[in-house]
Every structure is written in structure tokens, then in C-alpha cells.
């Protein structure tokens, strides 16, 4: 009924060997990309120095290296605006769901946020593109920030919910008593 010990060890060794070989085969393209980026981009970054982070991108006929300054500033602004949009919404939703868990609106909030966490970011981006960017007729920081806010909303909601749930019930009761007085 029981298999012999050496047969199990051999099967275990074969399975581990196959998984190791497959893992190495999957990692080779990643290391190839990293190596190529360092080999081709390293000298360019050394030539540009710190200015690469603050300069404007090069013009099409330019021979200079240029930089990524506007892209960094735009990313920082979009991220800040996305946090300013999603954090208060997630905070209020988490508070409501934790304080009134039996209310139908709480259950709906929970379902909507869980559904948002399963939506790929490309779907959110395409929705924002078709509704806002095409409607406005041009790209905007607001569209990017709104897309990022929708993607980050479920994560912020989960963090706020776990924070609210970690508050001891004795503190909740004490706050409730002082609130009603």
C-alpha cells in the first residue's frame, strides 16, 4: 500500500529538477533584458549624468541625450492627484462598511470594491480613455490621475478597512459614549 522510500525520493528529485530547469528557462529572458538595458543604457546615463533626470527630452533631429524631467514631474503630479482622489473615498467607504456592516449600502460598497480589485488596469485605462480623453479631445493629467485613482481605490479601501477593524471595541464604545454626550 505504501510506496517505497527510494521511489518517492527519486520522484521528488525529478520534480524539483524539472521545476528548477523551467524556472531558469523563464528567467533567461528577464536577465537578457536587464543585461541589454545596462549594456546599451549605461553609457548613455553616464554621459548625461544627473541632467538626465531634469532635462527635457531631445528633439527628433537632436544629437544630445536629453532627459526625462517632464515625465518625472507628470508622474509625480498624477500620483499625488490620484491619492488625493482615492484616499478620501476609500477612507469614507471603509469607515461606513466597518461601522455599519449590516446596512445594504455597506454590502454594496464591499461588492463594488471587490469587483474593482479584479478589473485589469488596462480595462480601466481604456474606459477612461473612451469617456474622458476622447470627450475632451486631448490627453490630460486628470484622465491619468482618475485612471490611477480607480486602480488604487481597492487597495486603499483594504488598508483602511483593516485599520478600522484593528481598533479595539473598548475604544469604539468610549468614543460612542463621548460622541452622544
Protein Blocks (a to p, Z undefined) as FASTA:
>chain_A
ZZcfklmmmmmmmmmmmmmmmmmmmmmmmmmmmmmmmmmmmmmmmmnmmmlmmmccddfk
bcbebjaklmmmmmmmmmmmmmmmmmmmmmmmmmmmmmmmmbmklmmmmmmmmmmmmpcf
klmmmmmmmmmmmmnopacfklmmmmmmmmmmmmmmmmmmmmmmmpcfklmmmmmmmmmZ
Z
